[in-house]
Amino acid sequence: MRIASKIIRYVCLAAWLSFIVGGISFYLISPSSFTAENIAVFLTRFHGPIWILYLLLSVMRGFTLLPSTPLVLAGTILYPQQPFLVLAISLIGIVISSSMIYWFSDLLGFDEYFESKKPHHVGRIRTKLEHPLGLGFVSLWAFFPLVPTDAVCYVAGSIRMHFAKFITAVFIGELILCSIYVFAGGRILNVFN
Protein backbone atom coordinates (compact mmCIF):
# COMPACT_ATOMS: atom_id res chain seq x y z
CA MET A 1 0.00 0.00 0.00
CA ARG A 2 1.33 3.43 -0.89
CA ILE A 3 2.36 5.72 1.97
CA ALA A 4 -0.09 8.45 0.89
CA SER A 5 -3.05 6.04 0.95
CA LYS A 6 -1.96 4.77 4.38
CA ILE A 7 -1.86 8.32 5.68
CA ILE A 8 -5.31 9.02 4.25
CA ARG A 9 -6.61 5.83 5.86
CA TYR A 10 -5.18 6.77 9.26
CA VAL A 11 -6.55 10.31 9.05
CA CYS A 12 -10.01 9.00 8.12
CA LEU A 13 -9.86 6.39 10.88
CA ALA A 14 -8.81 9.02 13.44
CA ALA A 15 -11.60 11.37 12.32
CA TRP A 16 -14.17 8.57 12.49
CA LEU A 17 -13.02 7.44 15.93
CA SER A 18 -13.05 11.06 17.14
CA PHE A 19 -16.60 11.44 15.86
CA ILE A 20 -17.69 8.26 17.66
CA VAL A 21 -15.92 9.18 20.91
CA GLY A 22 -17.37 12.69 20.74
CA GLY A 23 -20.90 11.46 20.05
CA ILE A 24 -20.82 8.79 22.75
CA SER A 25 -19.19 11.17 25.25
CA PHE A 26 -21.86 13.79 24.63
CA TYR A 27 -24.49 11.09 25.02
CA LEU A 28 -23.00 9.92 28.33
CA ILE A 29 -22.62 13.46 29.66
CA SER A 30 -26.09 14.55 28.59
CA PRO A 31 -28.35 11.59 27.77
CA SER A 32 -31.41 13.80 28.10
CA SER A 33 -30.25 15.69 25.00
CA PHE A 34 -30.94 12.58 22.95
CA THR A 35 -34.59 12.16 23.79
CA ALA A 36 -37.04 12.60 20.94
CA GLU A 37 -38.55 15.65 22.66
CA ASN A 38 -35.20 17.44 23.10
CA ILE A 39 -34.12 16.67 19.56
CA ALA A 40 -37.43 18.13 18.33
CA VAL A 41 -36.83 21.28 20.45
CA PHE A 42 -33.31 21.58 19.00
CA LEU A 43 -34.58 21.24 15.44
CA THR A 44 -37.31 23.86 15.92
CA ARG A 45 -34.61 26.47 16.56
CA PHE A 46 -33.83 26.34 12.84
CA HIS A 47 -36.93 27.73 11.20
CA GLY A 48 -35.99 27.65 7.52
CA PRO A 49 -33.69 24.69 6.88
CA ILE A 50 -35.25 22.32 9.42
CA TRP A 51 -35.79 19.47 6.93
CA ILE A 52 -32.24 19.82 5.63
CA LEU A 53 -30.90 19.80 9.18
CA TYR A 54 -33.08 16.78 10.00
CA LEU A 55 -31.67 14.95 6.98
CA LEU A 56 -28.08 15.91 7.85
CA LEU A 57 -28.51 14.71 11.42
CA SER A 58 -29.95 11.44 10.11
CA VAL A 59 -26.99 10.98 7.78
CA MET A 60 -24.28 11.92 10.27
CA ARG A 61 -25.84 9.93 13.10
CA GLY A 62 -24.68 6.75 11.44
CA PHE A 63 -21.06 7.56 12.08
CA THR A 64 -21.64 7.75 15.84
CA LEU A 65 -23.29 4.32 16.08
CA LEU A 66 -26.14 5.97 18.00
CA PRO A 67 -29.64 4.74 17.15
CA SER A 68 -31.89 6.53 14.70
CA THR A 69 -34.98 5.97 16.87
CA PRO A 70 -34.84 9.32 18.72
CA LEU A 71 -34.47 11.22 15.44
CA VAL A 72 -37.40 9.44 13.82
CA LEU A 73 -39.56 10.04 16.87
CA ALA A 74 -38.44 13.69 16.95
CA GLY A 75 -39.70 14.02 13.38
CA THR A 76 -43.07 12.63 14.42
CA ILE A 77 -43.23 15.17 17.24
CA LEU A 78 -42.35 18.05 14.94
CA TYR A 79 -44.65 17.08 12.09
CA PRO A 80 -47.43 14.82 13.34
CA GLN A 81 -49.57 15.83 10.34
CA GLN A 82 -46.88 14.81 7.81
CA PRO A 83 -46.00 11.20 8.64
CA PHE A 84 -45.12 10.25 5.06
CA LEU A 85 -42.67 13.14 4.77
CA VAL A 86 -41.07 12.22 8.11
CA LEU A 87 -40.82 8.60 6.96
CA ALA A 88 -39.33 9.55 3.59
CA ILE A 89 -36.70 11.89 5.05
CA SER A 90 -35.82 9.40 7.80
CA LEU A 91 -35.36 6.61 5.25
CA ILE A 92 -33.32 8.81 2.91
CA GLY A 93 -31.03 9.69 5.82
CA ILE A 94 -30.68 6.06 6.86
CA VAL A 95 -30.00 4.85 3.30
CA ILE A 96 -27.36 7.55 2.72
CA SER A 97 -25.78 6.90 6.10
CA SER A 98 -25.77 3.12 5.59
CA SER A 99 -24.27 3.53 2.12
CA MET A 100 -21.53 5.82 3.40
CA ILE A 101 -20.70 3.41 6.22
CA TYR A 102 -20.66 0.50 3.77
CA TRP A 103 -18.20 2.27 1.47
CA PHE A 104 -16.10 3.85 4.24
CA SER A 105 -15.50 0.47 5.88
CA ASP A 106 -13.05 -0.28 3.07
CA LEU A 107 -11.40 3.14 3.32
CA LEU A 108 -11.00 2.71 7.08
CA GLY A 109 -9.31 -0.66 6.55
CA PHE A 110 -11.89 -2.85 8.24
CA ASP A 111 -11.71 -5.38 5.42
CA GLU A 112 -7.97 -5.89 5.88
CA TYR A 113 -8.31 -5.95 9.65
CA PHE A 114 -11.04 -8.59 9.70
CA GLU A 115 -9.36 -10.68 6.99
CA SER A 116 -6.04 -10.73 8.88
CA LYS A 117 -7.45 -11.23 12.40
CA LYS A 118 -10.44 -13.51 11.80
CA PRO A 119 -10.27 -14.96 8.28
CA HIS A 120 -12.34 -18.05 9.17
CA HIS A 121 -15.13 -15.95 10.72
CA VAL A 122 -15.11 -13.52 7.81
CA GLY A 123 -15.48 -16.41 5.39
CA ARG A 124 -18.46 -17.82 7.29
CA ILE A 125 -20.14 -14.42 7.60
CA ARG A 126 -19.51 -13.68 3.93
CA THR A 127 -21.10 -17.00 2.98
CA LYS A 128 -24.17 -16.23 5.13
CA LEU A 129 -24.56 -12.68 3.82
CA GLU A 130 -24.07 -13.66 0.19
CA HIS A 131 -26.51 -16.57 0.55
CA PRO A 132 -30.01 -15.80 -0.77
CA LEU A 133 -31.19 -15.66 2.86
CA GLY A 134 -28.49 -13.05 3.59
CA LEU A 135 -30.92 -10.39 2.44
CA GLY A 136 -33.36 -11.56 5.12
CA PHE A 137 -30.62 -11.59 7.76
CA VAL A 138 -29.66 -7.97 7.04
CA SER A 139 -33.33 -6.93 6.89
CA LEU A 140 -34.01 -8.49 10.28
CA TRP A 141 -30.88 -6.86 11.69
CA ALA A 142 -32.01 -3.48 10.37
CA PHE A 143 -35.52 -4.04 11.73
CA PHE A 144 -34.48 -5.16 15.22
CA PRO A 145 -34.32 -1.95 17.28
CA LEU A 146 -31.94 -3.22 19.98
CA VAL A 147 -28.93 -3.68 17.70
CA PRO A 148 -27.32 -0.90 15.69
CA THR A 149 -27.98 -1.19 11.97
CA ASP A 150 -24.66 0.61 11.45
CA ALA A 151 -22.77 -2.45 12.73
CA VAL A 152 -24.12 -4.65 9.93
CA CYS A 153 -23.25 -1.86 7.48
CA TYR A 154 -19.59 -1.99 8.53
CA VAL A 155 -19.53 -5.79 8.33
CA ALA A 156 -21.29 -5.90 4.96
CA GLY A 157 -18.91 -3.28 3.59
CA SER A 158 -15.82 -4.98 4.95
CA ILE A 159 -16.74 -8.35 3.44
CA ARG A 160 -17.99 -6.68 0.26
CA MET A 161 -21.55 -7.98 0.33
CA HIS A 162 -23.25 -7.16 -2.96
CA PHE A 163 -24.22 -3.50 -2.48
CA ALA A 164 -27.65 -3.64 -4.15
CA LYS A 165 -28.68 -6.61 -1.98
CA PHE A 166 -27.29 -4.93 1.12
CA ILE A 167 -28.99 -1.58 0.65
CA THR A 168 -32.27 -3.24 -0.36
CA ALA A 169 -32.19 -5.33 2.81
CA VAL A 170 -31.42 -2.30 4.99
CA PHE A 171 -34.19 -0.34 3.30
CA ILE A 172 -36.77 -3.10 3.86
CA GLY A 173 -35.89 -3.57 7.53
CA GLU A 174 -35.74 0.16 8.25
CA LEU A 175 -38.93 0.84 6.29
CA ILE A 176 -40.86 -1.51 8.55
CA LEU A 177 -39.26 -0.21 11.75
CA CYS A 178 -39.51 3.48 10.85
CA SER A 179 -43.12 3.02 9.71
CA ILE A 180 -43.96 1.65 13.13
CA TYR A 181 -42.18 4.61 14.76
CA VAL A 182 -43.76 7.22 12.51
CA PHE A 183 -47.31 5.94 12.46
CA ALA A 184 -47.39 4.81 16.09
CA GLY A 185 -44.85 7.37 17.34
CA GLY A 186 -47.25 9.41 19.42
CA ARG A 187 -48.55 6.31 21.15
CA ILE A 188 -44.98 5.04 21.74
CA LEU A 189 -43.98 8.34 23.34
CA ASN A 190 -47.09 8.39 25.52
CA VAL A 191 -46.22 4.95 26.88
CA PHE A 192 -42.82 6.20 28.05
CA ASN A 193 -44.04 9.54 29.43
Secondary structure, DSSP 4 states (H G I P E B T S, - for coil): --HHHHHHHHHHHHHHHHHHHHHHHHHHH-GGGGSHHHHHHHHHT-SSSHHHHHHHHHHHHGGGT--SHHHHHHHHHH-TT-HHHHHHHHHHHHHHHHHHHHHHHHHTTHHHHHHHH-HHHHHHHHHHHHSTTHHHHHHHHHH-TTS-HHHHHHHHHHTT--HHHHHHHHHHHHHHHHHHHHHHHHHHHHHH-
